[in-house]
Amino acid sequence: FRASLVFSSLTNKHFDKSKKVLGDNSPEFESASNQNLWLRQQLDAQKQAESIPLKKTFGFNLLNDGLVRHIISFLNQRDLCSLMHLNTEWNEYIEDSVAWKSLFLSQFNRQEPNIQSLREKEKSSWRLLYMQHAVLGGISMGEAERYLSLFPKTADYEHDKTTLLLKIIEYGKKRNDDDFVLRKGQELLDIHISLGNFNEAASVLLSQASLYNWRKPYKYPSGKFSWIVPEVKNLFPSESLHERKTRLFLQAAKCYSDGKYWEKGIELLKQLRAIHEESNGTKLLADLLERENSLCRDLQTKDRFFEEYFLVEFHGKGWHKDLLNKKYVYKGAEVERIADFASKVRSRFPGSRIIHSADVPEDQGQYAHVRPVKPLQRISNSLAKEHNIYQAPKKKQKKDEHKTLSQEKFEAYNNVNTFVFSRPFRKGKKSTNEFEGLWIQKTILITKDQFPFMNRRSEVDRFITIESGPVANAADMMKEKNQQ
């Protein structure tokens, strides 16, 4: 549609230009369609003499290559991708079109000679190079691989590696390259397991399992459908789709067990049991029931603690553009103190200064404002409606279901993307009653991802600030005491 609009606006200019080639003895036309028909006939008759190449297979019989390229230069990346899906001719023409080059140079701050040599080195089309930079954050696939190899193999660089690997996996998904996605997912899985991040490792395995559908055959790159999925060298053998997905689910359940997230492991095993009850897999069903009973015993008898969460705000003009003025929620260790977490931030960024005050210097330095935040399972319906925040319906507890205090607290710290921190301040005239003018400012922050997921940090998407007076504060304190 966009291309047709551009075509309409350029037809008259093309006609005027063609008159100079064909002569001024052209007839008058009653309509634009007659005008275009005459022009097409004239161009077809004289194309050999005038050397005007036409793109007949594209449906632009009227236009020469230069004008087709000019029309395409008006389109954005979404429009170009839509054209590629029209037919094979369009796909081949758009794949290495100079339009991608124009888009690339206009959106990414990279020198053309350098990027040209990079393109030749990595043997990438302009479209692929554009796609890589858009998904990977301004770098090519080859550069991303080199960065991964250069990161030290220490816990300090955990977030750098996992964040980059997630971008690489996303790039593989956009290219529908399942083999690539599984291999990079394995690298991410190895990092989490080596650091003891078992719940995050389970999230990676479930993401890999989502490539397969229990009730639909697997689609090969060639377009063929089959219930047998291909081998992934040194990772998975060629096997049935159900075997592959079952394998991944069992590994995820094991990781949830090691991460003491027994509820999630039980949920996965129940899903597997329901699937295999349909296929009458008696031996596997017995194994699944045994695993499920083991997790249920652990849930009722073993103690566990919860991980703390911290908000880190990167201030100062000395930070790299990827961190400048960014705000992230980090998932810390079990019952981790703020001093211990702050030392980790300082270890990763030796030149930075850790601050705990809201007064942030605006200079060339690097300042990391670190503070603890508490997870918030739900906010009030009125607040959610006011700020257009979606909340899933509250689950009703079954009558025969009894949760221990440990279970309730653990659940409060998982499956969350909403957090809160508070600071007291005084409002109004001074009073002999110290609580009379005491107000609380609560800051609610919503992250882009829900913990736990495949990374242990998530960027803050929204901030909501509310103030509550002395009466509301007293009511909240009473509510907390009653819950305790």
VOGU-3710 file (C-alpha; in Angstrom, 3 decimals, decimal comma):
1> fraslvfssl> 0,000/0,000/0,000  2,823/2,403/0,876  4,657/1,448/-2,295  1,528/2,119/-4,364  1,194/5,579/-2,822  4,783/6,393/-3,675  4,262/4,971/-7,168  1,241/7,243/-7,689  3,188/10,320/-6,601  6,096/9,521/-8,892
11> tnkhfdkskk> 4,218/8,469/-12,047  3,845/11,992/-13,373  7,543/12,749/-12,825  8,457/9,524/-14,630  6,102/10,400/-17,492  7,619/13,876/-17,872  11,105/12,373/-17,908  10,046/9,754/-20,478  8,627/12,409/-22,805  12,124/13,845/-23,147
21> vlgdnspefe> 13,350/10,417/-24,271  10,411/9,603/-26,554  9,839/13,078/-27,981  7,264/15,829/-27,458  4,785/14,503/-30,006  2,873/12,503/-27,422  -0,925/12,648/-27,594  -3,307/14,096/-25,008  -4,952/11,548/-22,675  -8,416/11,456/-21,194
31> sasnqnlwlr> -7,351/9,520/-18,086  -4,264/8,480/-16,146  -4,868/4,813/-17,029  -4,732/5,594/-20,767  -1,627/7,665/-20,185  0,095/4,794/-18,348  -1,005/2,276/-20,986  0,452/4,378/-23,813  3,672/4,945/-21,890  4,058/1,218/-21,221
41> qqldaqkqae> 3,613/0,448/-24,902  6,171/3,056/-25,893  8,709/1,866/-23,342  8,227/-1,786/-24,380  8,795/-0,847/-28,018  11,927/1,187/-27,395  13,504/-0,525/-24,336  16,313/-2,096/-26,424  17,257/1,184/-28,047  16,998/3,248/-24,945
51> siplkktfgf> 18,514/0,530/-22,653  15,841/0,939/-19,979  15,811/-2,294/-17,902  12,368/-3,298/-16,673  11,316/-5,425/-13,650  8,524/-7,337/-15,303  8,517/-10,159/-12,768  7,897/-7,677/-9,949  4,740/-6,283/-11,440  6,386/-2,888/-12,069
61> nllndglvrh> 6,395/-3,160/-15,857  6,225/0,594/-16,150  9,295/1,355/-14,046  12,999/1,013/-14,636  15,425/-0,290/-11,999  16,325/3,166/-10,782  12,729/4,105/-10,114  11,996/0,768/-8,375  14,990/1,358/-6,098  13,803/4,906/-5,490
71> iisflnqrdl> 10,358/3,690/-4,429  11,876/1,062/-2,138  14,053/3,708/-0,464  10,865/5,228/1,030  9,952/2,040/2,889  10,858/1,118/6,457  12,097/-2,255/7,669  8,580/-3,596/8,317  7,460/-2,755/4,789  10,584/-4,278/3,264
81> cslmhlntew> 10,042/-7,515/5,175  6,416/-7,592/3,985  7,561/-7,260/0,373  9,991/-10,155/0,854  7,054/-12,420/1,682  5,183/-11,648/-1,548  7,086/-14,048/-3,799  10,523/-15,396/-4,645  11,407/-12,548/-7,001  10,692/-9,893/-4,407
91> neyiedsvaw> 12,564/-11,886/-1,761  15,705/-12,097/-3,896  15,486/-8,446/-4,940  14,934/-7,056/-1,422  17,447/-9,364/0,330  20,479/-7,334/-0,689  18,730/-4,123/-1,663  20,559/-0,851/-1,060  17,458/0,186/0,911  18,783/-1,893/3,819
101> kslflsqfnr> 22,078/-0,061/3,539  20,323/3,298/3,725  18,296/2,200/6,729  21,392/0,815/8,409  23,509/3,939/7,982  20,666/6,217/9,097  19,902/4,283/12,312  23,272/3,019/13,513  26,208/5,263/14,239  28,895/3,308/12,401
111> qepniqslre> 31,396/4,453/9,795  30,600/3,180/6,314  34,177/2,019/5,422  34,414/0,023/8,666  31,013/-1,546/8,280  31,729/-2,377/4,633  34,848/-4,329/5,625  32,873/-6,008/8,442  30,173/-6,982/5,950  32,718/-8,545/3,627
121> keksswrlly> 34,451/-10,340/6,491  31,253/-11,853/7,878  29,729/-12,370/4,403  26,454/-10,770/5,458  23,868/-9,063/3,310  22,786/-5,561/4,280  19,495/-6,999/5,498  21,151/-9,509/7,820  23,569/-6,871/9,072  20,671/-4,517/9,793
131> mqhavlggis> 18,758/-7,275/11,578  21,768/-8,217/13,713  22,369/-4,630/14,828  18,679/-4,087/15,575  18,390/-7,208/17,749  21,871/-7,373/19,301  22,066/-3,724/20,332  24,186/-2,115/17,625  26,717/-4,890/16,936  27,023/-7,686/14,392
141> mgeaerylsl> 26,756/-11,405/15,091  30,508/-11,875/14,691  31,208/-9,052/17,132  28,759/-10,520/19,652  30,550/-13,880/19,482  33,910/-12,194/20,021  32,612/-10,252/23,032  31,331/-13,476/24,586  34,728/-15,100/24,188  36,471/-12,087/25,776
151> fpktadyehd> 34,326/-11,873/28,938  36,199/-13,262/31,968  34,789/-16,515/33,313  33,860/-15,043/36,696  30,566/-14,335/38,457  31,205/-10,579/38,092  30,344/-10,747/34,391  27,271/-12,954/34,746  24,780/-10,298/33,630  26,915/-9,154/30,691
161> kttlllkiie> 27,101/-12,681/29,304  23,511/-13,723/29,975  22,061/-10,480/28,587  24,091/-10,783/25,377  23,236/-14,476/24,994  19,531/-13,691/25,347  19,832/-11,171/22,506  21,655/-13,745/20,376  18,926/-16,323/21,088  16,275/-13,768/20,121
171> ygkkrndddf> 18,124/-13,187/16,850  18,100/-16,936/16,176  14,351/-17,101/16,851  13,680/-14,280/14,397  15,586/-16,260/11,765  13,651/-19,449/12,657  16,963/-21,226/13,231  16,041/-23,763/15,930  19,434/-25,500/15,836  21,153/-22,169/16,557
181> vlrkgqelld> 18,663/-21,331/19,329  19,230/-24,696/21,043  23,018/-24,354/20,903  23,060/-20,842/22,324  20,478/-21,880/24,896  22,871/-24,595/26,031  25,602/-21,979/26,545  23,219/-19,914/28,667  22,162/-23,035/30,572  25,791/-23,917/31,371
191> ihislgnfne> 26,427/-20,412/32,763  23,416/-20,565/35,102  24,170/-24,071/36,347  27,825/-23,213/36,991  26,693/-20,257/39,147  23,980/-22,219/40,965  21,122/-20,319/39,303  18,951/-23,417/38,976  15,573/-21,693/38,619  16,932/-19,542/35,806
201> aasvllsqas> 18,398/-22,680/34,210  14,925/-24,250/34,308  13,537/-21,185/32,528  16,098/-21,695/29,742  15,068/-25,344/29,343  11,382/-24,424/29,169  12,192/-21,821/26,522  13,890/-24,549/24,470  10,909/-26,855/25,011  8,576/-24,142/23,665
211> lynwrkpyky> 10,074/-24,735/20,203  8,003/-27,930/20,093  4,243/-28,407/20,326  2,804/-31,553/21,862  -0,015/-31,696/19,310  1,628/-30,412/16,120  4,396/-32,006/14,012  7,724/-30,221/13,746  8,262/-27,997/10,717  11,673/-28,383/9,048
221> psgkfswivp> 13,363/-25,414/7,287  12,497/-27,081/3,982  8,798/-26,805/4,863  8,374/-30,540/5,562  6,396/-31,578/8,664  7,387/-34,561/10,790  6,959/-35,991/14,281  10,700/-36,811/14,237  12,845/-33,828/15,214  16,374/-33,432/13,806
231> evknlfpses> 19,603/-34,145/15,633  21,470/-31,272/17,272  25,099/-32,367/17,136  26,667/-33,083/20,553  23,428/-31,978/22,229  20,356/-34,002/21,206  19,946/-37,153/19,087  17,353/-37,449/16,373  14,216/-38,490/18,253  10,454/-38,102/18,352
241> lherktrlfl> 9,022/-34,711/19,228  7,460/-36,099/22,428  10,789/-37,603/23,508  12,607/-34,289/22,948  10,052/-32,223/24,827  9,795/-34,782/27,648  13,587/-34,755/27,988  13,606/-30,954/28,355  10,700/-30,963/30,832  12,406/-33,565/33,038
251> qaakcysdgk> 15,640/-31,557/33,050  13,684/-28,415/33,957  11,900/-30,224/36,805  15,298/-31,376/38,128  16,593/-27,791/38,031  13,517/-26,534/39,892  14,145/-29,218/42,503  17,772/-28,108/42,903  16,585/-24,472/43,118  14,066/-25,435/45,851
261> ywekgiellk> 11,197/-24,263/43,678  9,371/-27,530/44,275  5,931/-26,129/43,402  7,036/-25,389/39,856  8,673/-28,799/39,491  5,461/-30,513/40,615  3,476/-28,439/38,120  5,740/-29,555/35,248  5,541/-33,221/36,225  1,749/-33,021/36,349
271> qlraiheesn> 1,731/-31,621/32,805  3,946/-34,467/31,649  1,755/-37,011/33,388  -1,371/-35,679/31,674  0,323/-35,888/28,250  1,675/-39,415/28,704  -1,520/-40,790/30,229  -3,027/-40,308/26,755  -0,280/-42,449/25,177  -0,382/-45,130/27,912
281> gtklladlle> 3,308/-44,861/28,734  3,088/-47,034/31,863  6,800/-47,147/32,676  7,273/-43,396/32,314  4,101/-42,678/34,313  5,458/-44,658/37,246  8,707/-42,672/37,098  6,822/-39,381/36,932  4,699/-40,278/39,968  7,817/-41,194/41,937
291> renslcrdlq> 9,487/-37,885/41,046  6,340/-35,952/41,916  6,031/-37,650/45,328  9,668/-36,859/46,064  9,123/-33,160/45,343  5,963/-33,134/47,479  7,935/-34,575/50,424  10,628/-31,932/49,981  7,992/-29,218/49,883  6,506/-30,323/53,200
301> tkdrffeeyf> 9,676/-31,175/55,108  12,570/-28,987/53,912  13,275/-25,377/54,836  14,252/-22,736/52,323  15,053/-19,057/52,161  14,264/-16,461/49,552  16,480/-14,294/47,381  16,636/-10,558/47,944  16,052/-7,959/45,223  17,953/-4,716/44,668
311> lvefhgkgwh> 17,374/-1,651/42,518  20,487/-0,237/40,834  20,318/3,146/39,086  23,265/4,154/36,912  23,892/7,914/37,082  26,675/10,100/35,760  27,944/10,736/32,260  30,835/8,290/32,577  28,744/5,174/31,935  28,581/3,364/28,613
321> kdllnkkyvy> 25,433/4,109/26,596  24,021/0,666/27,474  23,935/1,637/31,174  23,679/5,427/31,126  20,630/6,522/33,179  19,307/2,950/33,134  17,555/1,364/36,119  17,608/-2,374/36,772  16,213/-4,711/39,402  18,757/-7,396/40,291
331> kgaeveriad> 18,007/-10,711/41,932  20,533/-11,268/44,693  21,480/-14,295/46,770  19,446/-15,825/49,591  19,037/-13,355/52,498  21,799/-11,197/50,978  22,623/-7,920/52,736  22,816/-4,670/50,813  26,486/-4,227/51,765  27,363/-7,587/50,207
341> faskvrsrfp> 25,457/-6,809/47,033  26,995/-3,332/46,775  30,450/-4,894/46,960  29,550/-7,065/43,931  28,559/-3,948/41,967  31,832/-2,281/42,964  33,777/-5,384/41,927  32,166/-5,372/38,476  32,622/-1,605/38,031  35,844/-0,742/39,893
351> gsriihsadv> 35,766/2,910/38,793  32,231/3,508/40,052  31,094/5,061/43,293  28,271/3,422/45,251  25,775/5,944/46,626  22,715/5,484/48,830  21,299/8,995/48,611  18,756/10,402/46,184  21,036/13,398/45,568  22,891/12,304/42,439
361> pedqgqyahv> 25,882/14,290/41,111  25,580/15,241/37,451  29,175/15,058/36,246  31,437/12,813/34,202  31,754/10,192/36,936  30,089/6,805/37,392  27,582/6,553/40,230  25,553/3,472/41,114  22,606/4,134/43,417  21,877/0,840/45,188
371> rpvkplqris> 18,858/0,181/47,376  16,864/-2,898/48,446  13,339/-3,376/47,120  10,557/-5,701/48,222  8,471/-7,762/45,805  4,814/-6,852/45,563  2,445/-9,591/44,410  -0,483/-7,253/43,800  -1,352/-3,570/43,906  -4,772/-2,129/44,662
381> nslakehniy> -7,346/-2,412/41,891  -7,905/1,359/41,926  -4,190/2,036/41,420  -3,950/-0,582/38,667  -6,931/0,975/36,882  -5,580/4,511/37,270  -2,213/3,600/35,706  -3,570/1,047/33,219  -1,710/-1,898/34,761  -2,901/-5,424/34,012
391> qapkkkqkkd> -3,141/-7,836/36,939  -3,930/-11,507/36,550  -7,047/-12,647/38,431  -6,281/-13,628/41,986  -6,078/-17,391/42,437  -8,523/-18,875/44,931  -6,989/-21,197/47,482  -8,544/-24,649/47,622  -10,348/-25,555/50,837  -8,159/-28,582/51,522
401> ehktlsqekf> -4,972/-26,727/50,574  -2,797/-25,683/53,506  0,306/-23,573/52,908  2,990/-23,100/55,492  4,368/-19,644/56,283  7,573/-20,614/54,459  5,605/-21,523/51,327  3,634/-18,266/51,372  6,782/-16,185/51,789  8,622/-18,061/49,059
411> eaynnvntfv> 5,700/-17,565/46,666  5,672/-13,850/47,510  9,268/-13,607/46,245  8,675/-15,492/42,978  6,605/-14,901/39,844  6,866/-11,157/40,445  7,636/-8,141/38,299  6,371/-5,472/40,709  8,518/-4,081/43,536  8,314/-1,284/46,071
421> fsrpfrkgkk> 10,563/0,821/48,260  9,588/3,539/50,721  11,064/6,625/52,324  9,608/8,694/55,184  9,318/12,476/55,025  7,653/15,224/57,048  4,768/17,289/55,799  2,971/20,208/57,400  3,715/22,144/60,563  5,922/20,865/63,350
431> stnefeglwi> 4,082/19,081/66,132  4,889/17,617/69,522  3,555/14,292/68,216  6,335/12,829/66,093  3,918/10,675/64,076  1,415/13,414/63,283  3,320/14,904/60,339  5,053/11,705/59,237  4,257/10,723/55,666  5,522/7,825/53,578
441> qktilitkdq> 6,449/8,077/49,899  6,129/4,698/48,215  7,717/4,079/44,832  6,308/1,140/42,908  8,403/-0,129/40,006  7,436/-2,603/37,317  10,096/-4,551/35,440  9,951/-5,758/31,852  10,356/-9,398/32,905  8,909/-11,549/35,650
451> fpfmnrrsev> 11,317/-13,231/38,070  12,505/-15,929/37,814  13,300/-15,964/34,111  16,414/-16,517/31,968  18,318/-13,574/33,451  18,808/-12,375/37,015  18,258/-8,726/36,219  15,500/-6,860/34,424  15,186/-3,261/33,314  12,588/-1,130/35,073
461> drfitiesgp> 9,754/-0,298/32,707  7,588/1,966/34,858  7,748/4,001/38,077  4,675/4,950/40,136  5,002/7,240/43,165  2,283/7,554/45,809  2,169/9,314/49,183  0,331/8,113/52,274  -0,448/10,108/55,416  -0,184/9,208/59,111
471> vanaadmmke> -3,592/7,472/59,323  -2,930/5,259/56,284  0,550/4,442/57,619  -0,895/3,345/60,971  -3,434/1,118/59,187  -0,676/-0,469/57,078  1,422/-1,146/60,176  -1,521/-2,851/61,887  -2,144/-4,960/58,795  1,501/-6,098/58,683
481> knqq> 1,456/-6,987/62,395  -1,723/-9,041/61,940  -0,173/-10,919/59,013  2,905/-11,721/61,123
//
